[in-house]
Amino acid sequence: MKHATVRREISARFKPFLDEILGRYQDKIHSIHIVGSALTDDYDPQSSDINSVFVLHAMDFVLLAGLAPLGKKYGKKGIAAPLIMTPSYIVNSLDVFPLEFLNIKMLHTTVFGSDIWQGMEIRRPDLRQQCERELKVKLIGLRQGYIASSGNRRLLTDGFVKSFSGYLPLFKGIITLLGREAPPDSDQILATLEEVTGVDTGVFKIVLRLKREKTKSSGEQLNTIFEDYYKAVEKLGEITDALEA
């Protein structure tokens, strides 16, 4: 897994937050890592947040209390509230959240302290089980969202668009299970997913375009998108189910 590089603009936006935290609590912090889309070409300065993980030596409620009032200040600057973890929490949770930890391991940069993700082992059986579970949950969500939209085009479109980002970490997990290194950017992820699974990802590309361009589709088009989207997710579920642990 490659250690991601932080673009200058991201580093400049994050630095005041980093400096304020280290100025107050450096002795309590094992490491700080920027993660997620801020390290990819998917990052949009107008709409994307900078996400991070703070690893503390031990859970510290004084630090948590100090972080709380900073949320509003830095949230306006596009910096999301960090995930707070400890080394023991990470080690004891690898079997519960293998997909989340895999995505952090694949796409992060350490801006303070040591790289705790380096060399971290994600067990294949745990990852396969979570991917299978997540795909089944996605199918339930698609069915419920379609019914709840009551034919309202805006609600249906919003449902697809808002949920799509949550699919990308899952797709990266499937790619990993099939023996390939998952790329960081959305377009590359979809291309690689289609290559390794044989599932047509054209419908995901359509939804990604709706997300990026904020375009509108007719009710008939949205019904077709829903059907193709559902079938693609269902097929990915079948493929994942058939994988050996």
Secondary structure as the mmCIF struct_conf table of DSSP 4:
data_model
#
loop_
_struct_conf.conf_type_id
_struct_conf.id
_struct_conf.beg_label_comp_id
_struct_conf.beg_label_asym_id
_struct_conf.beg_label_seq_id
_struct_conf.end_label_comp_id
_struct_conf.end_label_asym_id
_struct_conf.end_label_seq_id
HELX_LH_PP_P HELX_LH_PP_P1 LYS A 2 ARG A 7
HELX_RH_AL_P HELX_RH_AL_P1 ARG A 8 TYR A 25
HELX_RH_3T_P HELX_RH_3T_P1 GLN A 26 LYS A 28
STRN STRN1 ILE A 29 VAL A 35
HELX_RH_3T_P HELX_RH_3T_P2 GLY A 36 LEU A 39
BEND BEND1 THR A 40 THR A 40
TURN_TY1_P TURN_TY1_P1 ASP A 41 ASP A 42
TURN_TY1_P TURN_TY1_P2 PRO A 45 SER A 47
HELX_LH_PP_P HELX_LH_PP_P2 SER A 48 ASP A 49
STRN STRN2 ILE A 50 ILE A 50
STRN STRN3 ASN A 51 LEU A 56
BEND BEND2 HIS A 57 ALA A 58
HELX_RH_AL_P HELX_RH_AL_P2 PHE A 61 LEU A 67
TURN_TY1_P TURN_TY1_P3 ALA A 68 PRO A 69
HELX_RH_AL_P HELX_RH_AL_P3 LEU A 70 GLY A 75
TURN_TY1_P TURN_TY1_P4 LYS A 76 GLY A 78
STRN STRN4 ILE A 79 ILE A 79
HELX_LH_PP_P HELX_LH_PP_P3 ALA A 80 PRO A 82
STRN STRN5 LEU A 83 MET A 85
HELX_RH_AL_P HELX_RH_AL_P4 PRO A 87 SER A 93
TURN_TY1_P TURN_TY1_P5 LEU A 94 VAL A 96
BEND BEND3 PHE A 97 PHE A 97
HELX_RH_AL_P HELX_RH_AL_P5 PRO A 98 MET A 106
BEND BEND4 LEU A 107 LEU A 107
STRN STRN6 HIS A 108 GLY A 113
TURN_TY1_P TURN_TY1_P6 ILE A 116 GLY A 119
HELX_LH_PP_P HELX_LH_PP_P4 MET A 120 ARG A 123
HELX_RH_AL_P HELX_RH_AL_P6 ARG A 124 ALA A 148
TURN_TY1_P TURN_TY1_P7 SER A 149 GLY A 151
HELX_RH_AL_P HELX_RH_AL_P7 ARG A 153 PHE A 164
TURN_TY1_P TURN_TY1_P8 SER A 165 GLY A 166
HELX_RH_AL_P HELX_RH_AL_P8 TYR A 167 LEU A 177
TURN_TY1_P TURN_TY1_P9 LEU A 178 GLY A 179
HELX_LH_PP_P HELX_LH_PP_P5 GLU A 181 PRO A 183
BEND BEND5 PRO A 184 ASP A 185
HELX_RH_AL_P HELX_RH_AL_P9 SER A 186 THR A 197
HELX_RH_AL_P HELX_RH_AL_P10 GLY A 202 GLU A 213
HELX_RH_AL_P HELX_RH_AL_P11 GLY A 219 ALA A 242
BEND BEND6 LEU A 243 LEU A 243
#
